């Protein structure tokens, strides 16, 4: 069985004489002897699988021996951000090994395909271990036995199939764990610094706002920065935004000077890390030097005793 987004209708994928165009999806269906499961189950091809009428470009195909119990298109109300309609096919459980089948769909995970190092690390591990355990050869042998047995899985073949699936999933998960160590070493910002940065983002966005009243994006940024709704849903002019952005931290205390927003909300930022380090180093130096001084006083006191 194969699900595909073809980006072409069945008519566009074939010549006027009915033969498939070269390198089209229709050619692939013919070569692999796959039939349209929605058409055979519903009795006719859907008029469209997108929000545009006449664009039947999504298909679920399968071999001739695969007979679904049901197939169709889910209601368009289930679509949120996609222009494609969701297709479904119900397959008898006996095809997948019966109701006792342990095969479960693995959780979808993201792979940073733009990071060449991560992709190479993942593929190298997955391909090498699949070759070491001879997964492809074992699957070919299982398919040959399945075809020779009138396309039915024996109990022994089912056990082999489930073992292959389990081992394949274990290899994929292990390959993902190899990639998870790349680029994860970072020191998170403190809550004070994070809130200060979010306030800067908020005021920069408000500075570019031509309406001066804000929108959904400003409310989202302001909420992250700890601002209340009534503090954001008001007219804020560019001069007020610049005043908040140019406010400089104070000196001589553990916290910087409070930043006053245009609506009266006060937010404090933590002192710069270099100042904290200098203070900590000076404190440490005073602690280190105080111990020899105490010892010297004890010695001088002892020398004055008769």
Secondary structure, DSSP 8 states (H G I E B T S, - for coil): -EEEE-SS-TTTTB-TTS-B-TTSHHHHHHHTT-EEHHHHHHSS--S-SBSSTT---EEEEE-TT---SEEEE--GGG-SS-SB--EEEE--GGGGT-TT------------TT-HHHHHHHHHHHHHHHHHTTHHHHHHHHHHHHHHTTS---HHHHHHHHHHHHHHHHHHHHHHHHHTTTT-------HHHHHHHHHHHHHHHHHH-SSSS--HHHHHHHHHTT--HHHHSS---HHHHHHHHS----SSSSB---EE-TTS-EE--B--HHHHHHHHHHHHHHHHHHHHHHHHHHHHHHHH--
